[in-house]
Amino acid sequence: MAATIYGPSLLLASTLLLVLWRYALRQRLVRPDTADAEVQFLTKRLTPALAAYPVFIIAGLFIPVLAIIGYLGIALYDIIPFPGSGSIPFRRGGRLPQP
């Protein structure tokens, strides 16, 4: 039961974060020295969770442990830059390294 209630909370938080991010992009609230690769990377990372959460919410009705593992997987996908995922290099001093 808790997994089913936790899922919509995560879906709402993820949706609001994506809406806020897109608003910031439209209103040009992102720092001008931010690389396009960073903006695209963050946008790409935020979007898939919206499709995955409903799947795990429904799964949580029948197999709660699967839903919790799915929520953990989404969180790890969002925060860990996996090799080959188009990840960007970590920034030092607020700027990307120059080639």
C-alpha positions in Angstrom: 0.0 0.0 0.0 2.8 2.4 0.9 4.5 1.8 -2.4 1.3 2.8 -4.2 1.0 6.0 -2.3 4.7 6.8 -2.6 4.7 6.4 -6.4 2.2 9.2 -7.1 4.2 11.5 -4.8 7.4 10.8 -6.8 5.5 11.2 -10.1 4.2 14.6 -9.0 7.6 15.7 -7.8 9.2 14.6 -11.0 6.5 16.3 -13.1 6.9 19.6 -11.2 10.6 19.5 -11.5 10.4 19.0 -15.3 7.8 21.8 -15.6 10.0 24.1 -13.6 13.1 23.2 -15.7 11.3 23.8 -18.9 9.9 27.1 -17.6 13.5 28.1 -16.7 14.7 27.3 -20.2 11.8 29.2 -21.9 12.3 32.3 -19.7 16.1 32.1 -20.2 16.7 31.7 -16.5 19.6 29.3 -17.0 23.0 30.9 -16.8 24.2 32.0 -20.3 27.6 30.3 -19.8 25.9 26.9 -19.4 26.9 24.6 -22.2 24.2 23.4 -24.6 25.3 19.8 -23.9 24.5 20.3 -20.2 21.1 21.6 -20.9 20.3 18.8 -23.3 21.7 16.2 -20.8 19.6 17.5 -17.9 16.4 17.6 -20.1 17.1 14.1 -21.4 17.6 12.8 -17.8 14.4 14.3 -16.4 12.0 13.1 -19.1 12.0 9.3 -19.0 10.9 9.1 -15.3 7.5 10.4 -16.3 6.9 7.3 -18.3 8.4 4.9 -15.8 6.6 6.0 -12.7 3.1 5.0 -13.8 4.4 1.6 -14.7 5.8 1.1 -11.2 2.7 2.6 -9.6 0.6 -0.1 -11.2 3.2 -2.8 -10.4 3.1 -1.6 -6.8 -0.6 -2.7 -6.6 0.5 -6.3 -7.2 4.2 -6.5 -6.3 5.2 -3.7 -3.9 8.8 -4.7 -3.8 9.1 -4.4 -7.5 7.8 -0.9 -7.3 10.3 0.1 -4.6 13.1 -1.3 -6.7 11.8 0.6 -9.7 11.7 3.9 -7.8 15.2 3.3 -6.6 16.3 2.5 -10.2 14.8 5.8 -11.4 16.5 7.8 -8.7 19.9 6.2 -9.5 19.4 6.8 -13.2 18.7 10.5 -12.5 21.8 11.1 -10.3 24.5 8.8 -11.5 26.2 9.6 -14.9 26.5 6.1 -16.4 29.2 5.5 -19.1 27.8 5.7 -22.6 24.6 7.6 -21.5 25.7 10.8 -23.1 26.9 12.1 -19.7 28.7 15.4 -19.5 32.0 15.9 -17.7 31.8 17.2 -14.1 32.2 20.9 -13.9 35.0 22.5 -11.9 34.9 26.2 -11.0 31.6 26.6 -12.8 32.9 26.0 -16.3 33.3 23.0 -18.6 36.8 22.0 -19.6 37.9 23.4 -23.0 39.1 21.0 -25.6 
